[in-house]
Structure formats: C-alpha cells, structure tokens
Amino acid sequence: MSTPFDATTPARAETFAIPTTTSAETKAESSSLGEIIADIGEDLSTLLRQEVELAKAEVKESAQKAGRGAGMFGGAATAGWFALLFLSLAVWEWLSGAIDNRGWAAVIVMAVWAVVAAVLAAAGRSSFRKIDGLPRTVDTSKKIPDALKGHEETR
C-alpha cells in the first residue's frame, strides 16, 4: 500500500518536483544590473506605447459612435423643430379664425414663443452659473509636485 507521500507514484512525484530555473532567472544571473535596468526601461516603454495605441483606438471608436449619435440627435432636433413650426402655423390659423385677424393671431403665437424662449434662456443661464469647473482635479493636480518629492501632505 502506498502512502500519500510515496514518490514512486508518478502523479505524486510531479506534485513535489522542484521547479527548474526559468529563462528570466537564467538571464538575471548572467546579466549586469545595467542590462537589467535597460531591459526594464525598454519593457516599460513598450508597455506605455501599447497603452497609448490602445487608448487611441478606443477614443477613435468612441468618437465614431458619438458622431453617429450626435447626427441622430441633430436629425431628431430638426424633425422636432418642423413639428413645432407646423403646430405653430396650425395654432395661428385656428386663432386667426377665432379672432378674425391673421396679423394679431401671428403676433399672439410669436409672443407665446418669445415667452418660452425667455424662460428657457433664464433656466440655461442659471444652470451655467452653477458650473464649478474641475475643483477636485485642480486640487489634486496641485498636490502632484509635492507627492513626487515624497511629502504629499504639505498643502
């Protein structure tokens, strides 16, 4: 009967085998410190270059999708504008029949749209005044020089 630690069983012998040295270990043993640092720098440079290329590809793909979406929104805005235009013309015609004066009916419809425009402009202006910019980004970017010097908590 074999014991759990019997080295004659092939599966168990492989489980307890001592790993052999890898090519990286062999290279580390035969290379100087300068060569190893140069290899690290080269690998880091390659990695950064690959990351930049990946980011460029992703930005290009996202920009294409955003462009298509913006085009769809532009088309929807144009169609909506035409719908409002023809609705306004219909209201103008209805109102001109009700008050028996086409000129005043046009002025009333225009005045309603002027009020809508004024309300939207005021709301947009109020919304723009609430924009803070990038306060956290500005704050953290001011800390970068101190962090690189090793004393990040000085500010």
N, C-alpha and C positions, 0 to 999 in steps of 0.2 A: 504494500500500500504506500502511496506516495504522500508526502507531507505537503502542506501549502507552499513551502519554500524549497521544494525539490528542484534543483537546477537542471535535471535531466528531462523534464517536460519542456518541449520547445516553446510553448506559449509563456511559461513562467520564466524561462531563460531570457527571452526577449524583453520581458517586462522589467527585469532587473539589470539589463545591459547598461554599461557605462557609455554615455554618448561620446562619439568621436568629435574631434575638433572640426569646426566648420571653416569654410574658406575665409570668412571675416576674421575669425580668431587667428588663422594662419597669417593672414595679411597684417593683422595688428602686431603679431610677434616679429614679423620681418620688416615692417615699415618704421620710419623715424616719426617722431612727433610732428614735425613739419609736414610730412606727407599726409599723415592722418588728418591734420587740421585743414590742409589744402583739399583733401577729399570731402571733408565735411562742408567746407565752403562751397565747393562745386556742386555737391548734392543739394545744399540749401538753395543755391542759385537756380538750379534746375527745378526744384520744387516750387519756388516762387514764380518762375517763368511759366510753369504749367498752371499754377493757380490763377495767374493773370490771364492766360489764354482761356481758361475755363470761365472766368468772370466775364471776359469779353463775349464769349459765345452765349452765355446766359443772358447778358444785357441785350445783345442783338435779338435773341429770340423773344425776350420780354417786350422789347421796343416794337417789334413787328406785331405782336399780339395787341399791344396798347394802341398802335396805329390803326389796326383794324377796328378795335372797339371805339376809338375816337371817331372814325369815319361813320360807324353805325350811329353813334350819338349825334353827329352832325346831320345825318340824314333824318333822324327822328326829330331833331330840333326844327329842321326845315319843314317837315310834314306838319309838325305841331303849329308852326307859325302860319302855314297856309290854312290850317283848320281854324285858328283864331281869326285870321283875316276874313275868311268866308262867313264865320259866325258873326263877326262884327258887321259885315255887309248885310247879312240877313236881319240882324237887330236894327240896323239903320233903315232898311226897307220897311220893317214892321213898324218902327217908331215914326217914320215919315207918314205912313198911312194913318197912324193913331193921332198925330198932331197936325196932319195935313200941311207939313212944311219940310221939305227934304233938307234944306240948309240947316235948320235948327236941329233936326234929327242927327245930322252928321256932327254938329258941334257937341251934342249930348254924348254921343258914342265916343268922340275924341276926348271929352272931359273925363269920362269914366276910365279910359285907358291912361290918361295923364295921372289920375289919382293912383291907379295900380302901379304905374312906373315910379311915382314918388315914394310910395310905401316900400316897394322893392329896393329902391336906391337907398333909402334910410336904413333898412334892415341890413343891406350889404355893407354900408359904411360902418354900422355898429359892429358887425361881425369882423370887419377888417381891423377895427380898433382893439379888438380883444386878442389879436395875434401877438404872442410873446416872442416869437422868433425861435431861437435854439438855446434857451438858457442853460439846460443841462450840458449840452455839447460845449458851449463856451466855458462853463465852469470846469468840466473835466479836461478840456484841452489846455487850460491854464495850468493844470497840475502836471502835465507831461514832462516839462523840463526838470521839475523837482524830483519826479519819480525816476527819471533817468540818472539823476545824481545820487539816488539812494535815500533821499529824505523827502518822502511824498507828503507827509502830514504837516509841512511848514506853513501852508496857506490856510 
